[in-house]
């Protein structure tokens, strides 16, 4: 059977003018700022008091193939609308790095997509370019300050601000800039991070107004002086120009699902190296214009969901009402010891061996006082025996669950999940973060490692210890934690699958994102600039003489 690609399905969909989508959302068409026929920006003054309940979509630890969390998020929102419950889904914007690398885009799949998928997965409304430009403007002003006399006394050996580009390019991880003589500045070590890992992206996602945006940009720590005093972007007087570049980027983007329901797509931090959720302003807007707002947190619940619940929600001032954990038969078998290439083969025993991974995520989400639902995202290779086994295991845990087939059936395939979520929303939510921000940095790290990962403790490299002491001395001890960790395991070792025990988390470096307002402990081999695979997805992408795009998923 010839199964159409996501792109083929998307290109056959009937899109409505964005004015009609705005009306369906409850926004006057005269208030939107159009980017063509099917995309628009929404002004910040449209954000009203949140009236809808908030449902967070997360997942178990994924396979390298991905488990369809975005697809389920979109499908659930469409199904809620089909049930007569007004819903808006809010998602992150895709990065060009994964789009042209190995993971693919971030617009869902099959008959559960946000559209126009080509635009969203490529340049969209230019938000990523604005982030890159604002970030690199600060880099340029920093080197320019040193070149013209260095009045601040910035120590070139202690500059912490990198450059950025939205592409997987391992050759840019470490380099030397300023070569070529006096006219080209001072030579120094430098490097690039991918744009989703930029602090400017984090700031854009967490800022609640233009004044908040400027304040956060001004507080970006760029390095230290020869006297070891901190130097900030505001010392370089860069925050105003950076905010000007980000003026339109702070406004959420309105698009539509394949079934013409409203969707907000805004900001794109990765969850393994940043906080991994859509912007605070888009979540607030979704809650203001819906009965049930659906948001997604990146990767497994040990990453995106933990950060959403411990960092983003307190900053945004909203409380989730329920959590949906996406699970797949193939991911359970992967955690049960089946190699990635063989997860499509029937193996109920392996599924049962891998179930403790999902079990741990259920336990973790319950620690936040939230009703939990498991969405079983069905793939064509799943057998009835495997699905029956999973249902039995979930019933033994006393957790509500529903089979989800939104990729193949759109909203119709998500009705069972929508009904289960609506029942969960009738139960009381006693949301509470896992830790108090005022605790010492180490104590907060160790709570996450112990309670969320199941670790026996935390080991710190000497440079990580020094950084923690330095940041606490500077007054940053009261910031929340944003762990940088592999997405494939509850531990910091991607090879430790299932529910590992008897391990410790190793923190090799600790960074401060003073503008964004959080501390980043870096564990394992996490890199902030990915590389392309041997055969990148880019080699399949092309256009025809009419400008139609092909090969994009």
Buried (B, 14 or more C-beta within 10 A) or exposed (E): EEEEBBBEBBBEBEBBBBBEBBBBBBBEBEEBBBBEEBBBBBEBEBBEEBEBBBBBBBBBBBBEBBBBBBBBBBBBBBBBBBBEBBBBBBBBBBBBBBBBBBBBBBBBBBBBBBBBBBBBBBEBBEBBBBBBBBBBBBBEBBBEBBBEEBEBEBBBEBBEBBBBBBBBBEEBBEEEBBEEEEEEBEEBEBBBBBBBBBBBBBBBBBBBEBEBBBBBBBBBBBBBBEEEEBBBBBBBEBBEBBBBBBEBBBBBBBBBBBBBBBBBBBBBBBBBBBBBBBBBBBBBBBBBBBBBBBBBBBBBBBBBBBBBBBBBBEBBEBBBBBBBBBBBBBBBBBBBEBEEEEBBEBBBBBBBBBBBBBBBBBBBBBBBBBBBBBBBBBBEEBBEEBBEBBBEBBEEBEBBBBBBBBBBBBBBBBBBBBBBBBBBBEEEBEBEBBBEBEBEBBEBBBBBBBBBBBBEEBBBBEEBEEBBBBBBEEEBBBBBBBBBBBBBBBBBBBEBBBBBEEBBBBBBBBBBBBBBBBBBBBBBEBBBBBBBEEEBBBEEBEEEEEEEBBEBB
